[in-house]
């Protein structure tokens, strides 16, 4: 019996402007790098549990709109463990 491996192709939006790509990469690196500095400075005032809770809560607030918008797209009928 012969098995064939099939791959699905998805269309994705590609950024055509290399300057925009490098700018977004620099922005991402700046945000990522500044988080270490902000955590170090905030540990002077708050204890580690408070800093961790604040980071988790701020990530929750950031992702909540995306979850609300895309919640209707989740195929719950295909998942057996929901019923």
N, C-alpha and C positions, 0 to 999 in steps of 0.2 A: 504494500500500500504506500502510495506516494503522498507525502504531506507537503503542503505549500505554505510558505510564510508570507502573509500579506501584511502590508503596512498601509495605514490610512494616511492620506495626505490632507493636511489642513491648511487653509489659507491663513496666513498671518500678515499683519501689517508690518512692513519693513520701513525703517527710517532711512530715507534716502540721503539726507543731508549729513555728511560726516562731522561737520562742525556742531550740529545739534546733538549727535551721538556723544561726542567728546564732552560737550557741555553738560549733558545729563550724567555722564560718568563722573565728571568732576563734582557735580552737585551731590551725587550719591556718596562719593568718597568724603566730601565735606561733612555731610550729615552723619555718616557712620563714624568718622574720626572724632567729631565733636561730642558724640554720645559718651565716650570714655572720659573726656574732660568734664562734661556736665555731671557724670556720676561721681567723679572724684571730688568735685566741688560740693555736690549735694550731700555727700557723706560727712562733711564737716558739720552740717546743721541737723540732718536727719539720721536715724539709725538705718542699718541695711534693710530691715524688713519694710520700712516705710518707703525707701527708694525703690525696692523691688515691686511693692504694691502699686506705686505710682506709675512705674514703667508698664506693668501689666494692664492697669486701668487705662492708660493713655493709648496703648495698642488696641484695647477693646473699643474705645471711642473712635479710633481711626477706622477700624474695620467694620463697625456696626452699620454704616450706610451701605457698604458693599454687600453685606449679608442681607439686609432688608430688601435691597433691589433684586438680588439674585435668588432669594429664597423660593420664589415661585417656579424657578427653573429646575429645581431638584426633583428628579423622578422618584417620588416615594412609592409609587405603585410597583416599581421594579425591585425594591428592597424588601426582602422577606422579614427582616428583623424589626421592621416598624409595625408589623401587624401581628 
